[in-house]
């Protein structure tokens, strides 16, 4: 059991769970839009998401005198190894993307999206309020996982019913990031990190979290009831993921790290679509 806990901790610290959740999210939109994607698309997405998250963590630990959580302390201690692995992953990802997709419209648009993500991150950090960081990450995260399924989808599948799931998934990602920001609020404030919790009073942030969670639960339930039967598995997944976030976050007796791992694990639930 102890070995399993250590393994789960390193999976979380290395953002492997985030990469798996991104692949599950892409599967969600692939099945929703009847797109056809091959395994390289999932591998490249996982590499891109892992690279972005790892780069963010490595940039956070540049200052050597900051008080850090075990997660960030791990990244500081292993900075050189992780930076080397990050460089290798980025180069491999670019070569693999060119090899599998060629220099066509899909790769060009994907690179444009990547530039927009990096540009928005820098812009929000300079002039945006704290919560804009979480919102921009949520928006671009969901655009990233829905990007290729949308490009590969037939026009007949791009209907308004399917489009409802994009803002719902963005809302869930935003909820997740607000919850994580709240859990890390003491560290973010003491270390001067840019986040929602560092700029908003904790009681107000908690109100935002509770209201957003309830809205997502109610809207997902309404979508489940009102849309045709094809969309119900997708609405059910979003409902379950929202419920897990709400129940885990507000559950007493769990450490912040346990809450983080369980909420991140919920993003792998769309893998259940393999059973359909």
N, C-alpha and C positions, 0 to 999 in steps of 0.2 A: 504493500500500500504506500509506503514511504517513497519507494522508487517511482511509483506511478505519479505521485504528487510532484516529485522533482521533474519528471518528464513533462507533465502538464505545465509546470512553471516555465520551463525553457521553451516549450512550444509557444506559449503566450509571449514571453520576452522577445523571442525571435520573430514575432508577427507571422508565424506559420499559420495560425488559426485565422488571421485576417486574410491571408492569401487563399486559403481553402474556402472561406466564406465568400470571397469575390468570385471564385469559380462556380460556387453554388448559385450565386446571384446571376451569373451569366447563363447558367442552365435554366434558371427561372424565366428569363426573358427569351431564351431560345425556344423553350416549349410554348411560352405564351404567344409568340409571334410565328410559330411554325418555321423557324429558321433552321438551316442546316450548317452546323459548325463542326470542324474536325478538331482532334485533340490538340494540335499545335496552337490553336487560338486560346485554349484554356491555359496551356503552359505559359504562353507569352503574357497573358493577363496576370497570372500568378506572379511571374517575374517582375512585371511592371508595378503591381501593387506592393509587393515586398520591397522593391527598391525605393519607392516613394516613402513608405513608412520607416524603413531603416535609415534613409537619408535624413528624415525629419528628426529621428531619435539621435543620430550622430551630431546633427547641428545643435540640438538642445544641450549637449554635454560638453560643448567647447570650453566653457568657463570651468576652471578646475576647483574653485572654492565654493561652488554652490552646493547646498544640501540636496541630496538626490534620493529618490526612491530606489528600492532594490533593482527595479527594471532599468532605470536610467544609469544606476551605478554599474550594472552589467555592461551596458553599452560603452560607458567610459573605460572600464577595465579592459574590454576587448575591442577598443576603438580601431586599432590597426588591422586586426583580423577581419572585422566586419567591414571596414572601408575597402579592403582588398576584395572581399567577397562581393561587396556592392559593385565595385568597378567591373569585376568579372561578369556579374549578372547583367549589368547594363550593356556591356559590349556584346555578350552572348545573345541578349534579347534583340538588339538592333540587327545583328547578323542573321539571327533566326527569322526575324520579321521580314527582312529583305529576301531571304531564301524561300520562305513559305508563301509570302504574299506578293513578292515582286514590287517594283516601284510603280504601283498603280494607285487608283483613287482611294482604296481602303487604307493603305499605309500612309499616304499623304494626309488624309483627313485625321488619321489617328495621331500622327506627329503634331498636327495643328492643335488637336485636343490636348496633347501633352504639354505643349508650349503654353496654352491658355491656362492649364492647371498651375504650372510653375509661376506664370505671370500673376494670376489672381492671388496666389499664396503670398507673393512679395507685396502686392498692392494692399491686400487686407491687413498684412502685418504693419504697413506704414500708416494707413489712414483709416482703417475700419475699426468699428467697435469689437470687443472681444468675441461676442457671439457670432460675428460674421466669419470668423475663422472656422468654427464648427459647421456653419451653414454652407460655406463655399466648399469645404471638404466633402460634405454629404452630397451636394449637388453634383460635383465632378466625379465622385465615387460611383454614383448610380449611373451617370452618363457613360462612364467608362465600362461598366459591366453590361449596359444595354446597347452600347455602340455598335458592335459587330452584328448582334442579332437584328437590330433595326436596319442596318445596311443590307443584310442578307434577306430580310423579310420580303414577301410578296406584298404589293400594294394593297391587295384585298384584305390582308391581315392587319394593316395599320388603321384600325378603326378606333372610334372614341372609347369604346369599352376597354380595349387594351391600353389606351393611353392613360386611363385612370391609375394604373398600377405604378406608373413612373413617379408622380408626386407622392403616392403612398409610400413607396420604397425610399424616396428621398426623406420623407418625414421620419421613417423608422431609423435611417442612418443618422439623421440630425438628432433624434432622441438619444440614440446610443452615444453619440459624441458629447451631448450635454451631460448625460449621466456620468460618463468617464471623466469629464471636466470637473464635475461636482466631487467625485471620489478623490480626485487629485488636487483639490482646491488648496489645501494647506501647502503642499509642495510648490504648486504653481505660484502662489502669492509670495512665499518666502524666497523662491528662486527668481522671481520676476518674469516667469514665462507668460507668453501672450495666450490668453484663453478666456472663455466665457466666465469661468469661476474667478479669474483674477480681476475682472472688471465689473462683475455684477454682485450685489449682496447675496449671500447664500440663501436666505429665505425667499428672495425673489426668484432666484434660479430654480429653487425647489418647486415653486409655484408653476413656473414655465414647464418644468419636467412633468409634473403631475397632469397638468392640463393637456399637454401635447400627447402624453401616453393615452389618456382617456379618449381624446379625439381620434387617435389612430385606431384604438380598439373599436369604437363605435362606428367609424366610417368603414373599417374592414368588415365588420359584421353586416353593415348595410349593403356593401358590395356583394358579400356572400349571399345575402337573401335576394337581392333585386336583380343581379345580372344573370344571364343564361347559365346553364349547368356547366358549360365548358370552363368558365372562369372561376367556378367555386373552389377547386383545389388551390388555385393561386391566392384567392382571397383568404382561404382557410390558413394557408402558410403565413401570410402577413398577420393575420389575427393571432396565431399561435406565437409568432416572434414578438409581437407587441405585448402580449400577455406575459410572456417569459420575462421581457425587460421590466415590465411593471412589477411583477411579483418578486423577482430577484432583487431589484434595486431597493424596494421598500421592505424587504425581509430583514428582520433583526437577526443577529447572531452570525452573519456572514462577514468575513473580512472584505475590504475593498478589492483585494486581488481575486478572491473567490467570486465576487460579483462580476468583476471584469471578465474572468474566464467563462463563466456561465452565459453571460450576455453575448460575448463574441461567438461562443459555440452555437448559439441559436441561429446565426447567419448561415450555418451549414444545413439547416433544415430543408432548403429546396432540393438537396440531394435525394430526398424522398421521391421526387418526380421520376427518378429512374424506375420506380416500382409501377408507374402508370403506363 
